[in-house]
């Protein structure tokens, strides 16, 4: 058994968004790849590896998943540590029906039987329904947010129009000294008389 302090540190480093998949399921693993471009530059890109899970082993931070796919008739297997920083995310594509925890027999199959894992239609249908429900909820949230933004813009325009109307209607304040000077200037000016 591990020390409690080590367990606590490992739990902090564990990812929570891994998902619930098992042997036979088809997944997409998004892997971060850092390329050295030379002079102090490092380019990072995401590479997607899609295939059938043939085994999932280990526990805690040491949990690993082995994914297999066939490229041009050649089987390719990759083993990923689930909690590593190089694994950006894992998407579940579809559920498969398998009665074993390790599907190593897929290595020996040839021809059209290479991907001989049956789909679990009931799980795939329920997952598709759940995805569409989540998508609809997200669309409603987006529409509501857009509506609120439009309302806020309209309200801001109305307030700006009210302020400009108030500024036009209100006369400019005149200081008392300027008012006295204007009154005395009007009284001191002689009235012109027409000459004949």
Secondary structure, DSSP 4 states (H G I P E B T S, - for coil): ---HHHHHHHHHH--S------TT-EEEEEEEEEEEEETTEEEEEEEEEEEEEEEEE--GGG-EEEEEEEETTEEEEEEEETTSTTEEEEEEEE-EE-S-S--GGGGG--GGGTT--EE-HHHHHHHHHHHHHHHHHHHHHHHHHHHHHHHHHHHHHHHHHHHHHHHHHSPPP--HHHHHHHHHHHHHSPPP----
